[in-house]
Amino acid sequence: MHEMSIAMNIVDIAVQTAQKNGAHKINSITVEIGALSGVVPEALEFCFEAATKETMAEGCRLEIVYLKAQAECSGCGFKFETDQFLNLCPQCGEQVFAAGGQQLQVKAINVD
């Protein structure tokens, strides 16, 4: 399960950032996860508690913002959200590839 290493990296980023800014405790971490990132949000949540043990983030809340990918049909120009790499345009039936939706980033850290 690669979500454990992702959770550990998120905690490392948050702790380093908090320490650089003189914080003593991390209350919450907000991450953005794209629909095409390959990360399973439920698995990440499951691993997160273990990843925070014995760190300044222990007991903090993980807030996940789930982002869908965007697709634009080159045939008719129709734009739509998707959670798949390959789609059929709902407007004209043309084959469409998704753009974006692969991000995974720490967006915010709430500290004391």
C-alpha positions in Angstrom: 0.0 0.0 0.0 1.8 3.1 -1.2 -0.6 5.3 0.8 1.5 4.7 3.9 4.6 6.3 2.3 2.5 9.1 1.0 1.1 9.7 4.5 4.6 9.7 5.9 5.8 12.2 3.3 2.8 14.5 4.0 3.6 14.4 7.7 7.3 15.1 7.0 6.4 18.1 4.9 4.0 19.5 7.5 6.4 19.0 10.4 9.3 20.6 8.5 7.2 23.6 7.5 5.8 24.0 11.1 9.2 23.8 12.6 10.6 26.4 10.2 7.8 28.7 11.3 8.3 28.2 15.0 5.1 26.2 15.6 4.8 23.6 18.4 1.7 21.6 17.3 0.0 20.8 14.1 -3.8 20.9 14.3 -4.7 20.0 10.8 -3.3 19.3 7.4 -5.2 19.9 4.2 -4.2 18.0 1.0 -5.5 18.1 -2.5 -5.8 14.8 -4.2 -6.5 14.6 -7.9 -8.9 11.9 -9.2 -6.2 10.5 -11.5 -3.4 10.6 -8.9 -3.7 6.9 -8.0 -4.2 7.7 -4.3 -7.1 6.1 -2.5 -8.3 8.7 0.0 -9.8 6.2 2.4 -6.5 4.3 2.5 -4.6 7.5 3.0 -6.8 8.4 5.9 -6.3 4.9 7.4 -2.5 5.3 7.2 -2.4 8.9 8.4 -2.9 8.3 12.1 0.0 5.8 12.2 2.2 8.2 10.2 1.6 11.0 12.8 2.6 8.9 15.9 5.2 10.5 18.0 5.4 13.7 15.9 4.1 17.2 16.4 1.3 16.2 14.1 0.0 13.4 16.4 -3.8 13.7 16.8 -4.1 16.3 14.0 -6.9 16.2 11.5 -6.4 15.3 7.8 -8.6 17.2 5.5 -8.8 15.9 1.9 -10.0 18.0 -1.0 -10.8 15.7 -3.9 -10.3 17.2 -7.3 -11.7 15.8 -10.5 -9.8 16.0 -13.8 -10.9 18.2 -16.6 -11.4 17.1 -20.1 -12.0 19.1 -23.3 -13.2 17.5 -26.5 -11.0 18.4 -29.5 -13.9 17.7 -31.8 -16.7 19.9 -30.4 -14.9 21.8 -27.6 -17.2 20.6 -24.8 -15.6 20.8 -21.4 -16.4 18.4 -18.5 -15.1 17.0 -15.3 -14.0 13.3 -15.1 -12.4 10.8 -12.9 -11.0 8.7 -15.8 -8.1 9.1 -18.2 -10.0 8.1 -21.3 -13.5 9.2 -21.9 -16.1 9.6 -24.6 -17.4 13.1 -25.0 -20.9 13.3 -23.6 -21.8 15.8 -26.3 -20.5 14.2 -29.5 -19.0 10.8 -28.6 -15.5 11.6 -29.6 -12.7 10.0 -27.7 -11.2 12.5 -25.1 -8.2 12.3 -22.8 -8.4 14.0 -19.4 -6.0 16.8 -18.4 -4.8 17.4 -14.9 -6.3 15.5 -11.9 -2.9 13.9 -11.1 -1.9 16.3 -8.3 -1.2 15.4 -4.7 -0.1 18.4 -2.6 -0.2 19.7 0.8 -2.4 22.8 0.5 -2.5 24.1 4.1 -1.2 23.4 7.6 -3.0 24.7 10.7 -0.6 25.1 13.7 -0.2 26.5 17.2 
